[in-house]
Structure formats: structure tokens, C-alpha cells
């Protein structure tokens, strides 16, 4: 998962309007926890290539992360049709991420 976190983010209204399944990943490129989790996140996504994955840079003054009350990085928010169905904070294994995918149905 060498894709960097995007410094531009959709609005909360745009995210809430997304159809289908989406995973929002909040973090930063310099965050050690985020860097350490990338191999786990990559493995978890291998079998879910049909799920939209948005990597969003987070931090003070970033309204999208604040609207989801993100406190720790990385935070993965699993959404179906614009509604949050699961959340995984600082995943330590592929299984915890797989549980989030399981909530997508």
C-alpha cells in the first residue's frame, strides 16, 4: 500500500452520498502506526478489490476526520451507502480488518 494519504478530502456530504461500499482510511504518511499497518491493510484489501478505498490525510483542522471523531491513526471506517457500519482503530492484525469487511455484508 505505497499509496500516500490524499491531502485533499471529499466533504462529509459527498462521503455520506457515496453508493456501495467504501473504506475511509485516516492517517498521515509520517505516522509510524500508519506505516506499520500498511502491510496488514494491503493484505486485507487483496480479497476486497471491489471496495472503494479512500486514504485521507488527517490532522488538526481537517474537517472530514473531525466529523467522524477520529482520534488515533490509522482509523479505518467501513461504510455502506454512506453509513458507517464498522470501525477499526490501529489494526494489529489482518483479522481485525477482515471483521470490518465482514460488517459490509
C-alpha positions in Angstrom: 0.0 0.0 0.0 2.5 2.6 -1.1 -0.3 5.0 -2.0 0.2 8.2 0.0 -2.6 9.7 2.0 -4.5 12.3 0.0 -4.1 15.9 1.2 -7.5 16.8 -0.4 -10.6 15.2 1.0 -14.2 15.0 0.0 -16.8 16.8 2.1 -18.8 14.9 4.6 -21.8 15.4 2.4 -20.0 13.8 -0.5 -19.0 10.8 1.7 -22.5 10.4 3.0 -23.8 10.3 -0.6 -21.4 7.5 -1.7 -23.2 4.5 -3.1 -21.9 1.0 -2.4 -19.1 0.0 -0.1 -16.3 2.3 0.9 -13.4 2.2 3.4 -12.1 5.6 4.6 -8.6 5.3 6.0 -7.5 8.3 8.1 -3.8 8.8 8.9 -0.6 10.5 7.8 2.4 9.5 5.7 4.7 10.3 8.6 2.8 8.3 11.3 4.7 5.3 12.5 1.5 3.4 13.3 0.1 4.1 9.9 3.3 2.9 8.2 3.3 -0.2 10.3 -0.3 -1.0 9.4 0.1 -0.7 5.7 1.1 -4.3 5.0 -1.9 -5.5 7.1 -4.3 -3.2 5.3 -2.8 -4.2 1.9 -3.3 -7.9 2.7 -6.9 -7.3 3.9 -7.8 -5.4 0.7 -6.4 -8.1 -1.6 -9.6 -10.0 -1.4 -11.8 -6.9 -1.5 -10.8 -5.2 -4.7 -14.4 -4.1 -5.3 -14.5 -1.9 -2.2 -13.6 1.8 -2.7 -10.6 2.8 -0.5 -10.0 6.4 0.2 -6.8 7.2 2.1 -7.3 10.7 3.7 -4.6 12.7 5.5 -5.9 13.7 8.9 -4.9 16.2 11.5 -5.9 19.4 13.2 -8.2 21.5 11.1 -9.2 18.6 8.8 -13.0 18.7 8.8 -13.7 15.2 7.5 -11.7 13.4 10.2 -13.3 15.6 12.8 -16.7 14.9 11.5 -16.0 11.2 12.2 -14.4 11.9 15.6 -11.1 10.3 14.5 -8.7 10.4 17.4 -6.0 7.8 16.6 -4.3 6.8 13.4 -4.8 4.8 11.3 -8.5 4.6 11.6 -10.5 2.6 9.1 -14.2 3.4 8.7 -16.2 0.8 6.8 -19.2 2.3 5.1 -22.2 1.0 3.1 -24.2 3.6 1.1 -22.8 6.5 3.1 -23.4 5.0 6.6 -20.7 3.7 9.0 -21.1 0.0 9.7 -17.7 -0.7 11.4 -14.6 1.0 12.6 -11.1 -0.4 13.2 -8.5 1.8 15.0 -4.8 1.0 14.8 -5.3 -2.5 13.4 -2.8 -5.0 14.8 -3.7 -7.9 12.6 -5.4 -8.8 9.3 -8.3 -10.4 11.2 -9.5 -7.2 12.8 -9.6 -5.6 9.4 -11.4 -8.6 8.0 -14.1 -8.2 10.7 -14.7 -4.7 9.3 -15.1 -6.0 5.8 -17.5 -8.6 7.2 -19.7 -5.9 8.5 -20.1 -4.6 5.0 -22.1 -7.7 4.2 
